[in-house]
């Protein structure tokens, strides 16, 4: 946890320094939150999980006209949401580096899942009548067999909004957390309903029998 916090702080300083070269004003947001654990029955699956560096260190940088350069760090929040989520969804989870997996993991894993944050968009209004900050997020989840064969590529979207306050950075963070919670809820309740996943689970059960 200390290493994760240190990484976020260093990224914030780097991003802020870079933005300072572009404009006189910058806004920096570090999204940190605890996410609820879904109340679901775990699937009888031993799943490998790939958390790529891009997911760990995800930073969205964007210059908003008439405002400033925004840097929004989501790396730690990604892991805080997905790691316990997968631990709850599956009977066993193991972090792996890539697919196909090595011989040792080949024998103990039923599949491998790789999450990617593909899109992040946000809107901070400047009009006096606008009351909400909005965030849109899109994650891609790829499920592989241990040998690297793709089972399914699944897109999961989330939307969040938060009431605009004097502290716009806090409002953006709150909206991002709402969007991520929606993503987490969708993954936990809809993953096993995807047709390709249903077929794959049936294959695993038949092989075990």
N, C-alpha and C positions, 0 to 999 in steps of 0.2 A: 504493500500500500504506500509506503514512504517513497519507493522508487517511482511509482505511478504519479504521485503528487509532484515529485521533483521534475519528472518529464513534462507534466502539464505546465509548470511554472516556467521552465526553460523555453517551451514552445511559445508561451505567451509573450515572453520578453523578446524572442526572435521575431515573432509576428508584429509586435508593436513597433519594434525598431524599423522593420521593413516598411510598415505603413507610414511611419513618421517621415520617411523620405518622399512619400507621395503627396501627402496632405498635412495640413497643420493640426488636424483633429482626427482621432481614431477612437473606435469603440471596440473593446475586447470582452468576450464572453467565454467563460469556462463552464461547460455544462456538467454539473455534478449532482447526482441524486441517488437515492435508494429506490429500487423498483419492487413492486409487490410480487411475491412468489405465487404463481398460479396454483389453484387448487385442482390439480388434475392427476389422473392415474398415469404413472410413467409407462411408456411403451417398453415391451420386453426386448430392448435393443441395446447393444453395446456400440456406442457411437463415438467415432473420432471427430474432433472439432479442430478446424483450422482458423486461427485468428491471425490474419496477415498484418504486416506492419502498417499498411495503409489504414486498416481498421483501428489499430491501437493509437495511431498518431493523426487521425483525421482532423483537418483544420479547413474550414470554409472561409475564404477571404473574398470580400466583395466591396466595391466602392459604390455607395448609394448616392445618387445625385442630390445635391443640396443638403447633404448630411455629412458623412465621413466614410472612411474605410472601416469596415467591420471585419473582425476576425473572430470566428466562433469555433471553439475547440470541443470536439465531441468524442475524442478517442477514449478517455476514461469512462465516459457514460456508455459508450458502445459495449465495453467489456462488463461494466456493472449491470447492464440490462441482460446481455446474452449469456454470459457464463452461468449464472444461477438458473436462468431460464432453461438452458439445455440440460443442466444437472437435474432439473425437475421433470423434464419431458421424457428422459431416457433412463433406463435402468442403470447404465454405467456410461460415463463419458471419459475420454482420454484426449488430451491435446496432442495433435500431431502436426508435422510441418508441411506435408504435401501429399499428393496422391500421384501414382499408386504408393501405398504404404509399404514399409519394410517388412521383411519376413516375420519379425516378432509380432508386429501389429496385425499382420494378415490373418493370423490364426485367432486373434481375440476380438476383432472388430467385425460388426455386421455392415457398417457403412461409415461414411465420412461426410460431414456437413461443413460447408464454407460460406459464412455470411459476408456480404460486402455492402457498404453504404454507397449506393450508386448516385443518389441525387439528394441535394439539400437546397431548399429555397425558403426565403423568409421575406416578410414585408413589415416594415416599420413606418407607419403613416406619419405624415408631417402636417396634415390639416388639423385644425382645432376641433373639428367635429368627429374625427376618427378616434375610436375608443379602443381598438384591439390590435395587438401584434399577432401575426399569423405565421405558422411554420408548416412546410410540407417536406416530407422525407420519403425516400424510397430505398428499401433494402432488397438486395438480390440474394437468395439462398440457393445454393447448388448442393444437391445430394448426390454423392458418388457411391458406387460399390468400392470395396477396398482396392480393387485392381485399377481404379481410375475411370471406369465406365460411368457415364452420367445417367442417373436415374431420373432426375427432374431439375429444371431451373425454374424457380418460383419467385415472383415479384410480390413484395409486401409493402404497402403504402401506409403512411400515418399522417394525420393532420392534427395540429394543435393551435389553440389561440389563447391569449392571455390579455387581461385588461391592461391598457397602457397606463403607465404611471410616470412619475418624474424620472425614475431610474429606468431608462429604456433597456439597458443591458439585462436587468433582472427580469423584465417582461419577456424579452427574447428567450432567456433561459427557461422561464416557466412554460412558455409555449412549446419549446423544444422537448421538454420533459413530457408534456401531455401527448405530443406526437409519438414519442418513443414508447410510451405506455400503450398507446393504441397498437403500435407495431407488435409489441410483446404479446398483447392479448390475442391478436390475430394469429401469430405464429403458434402460440400454445393451443389454440382451439381449432385451427384450420389445417395444420400441417398434416395430420393423419387422415384428413378428408380428401387430399389431393389424389386424383385417380391413379397417377403413377406411383404415389406412395402406397396407396391401398394395394396395388398389384405387387409392389416390392415386399410389403409386409407379409402378404400371403405366400410369396416365394420363400421368404425366410422361415415361416412357420412350417411349410411343407418340407424344407430341407432339414429342419430340426426334427420333424416327425420321422 
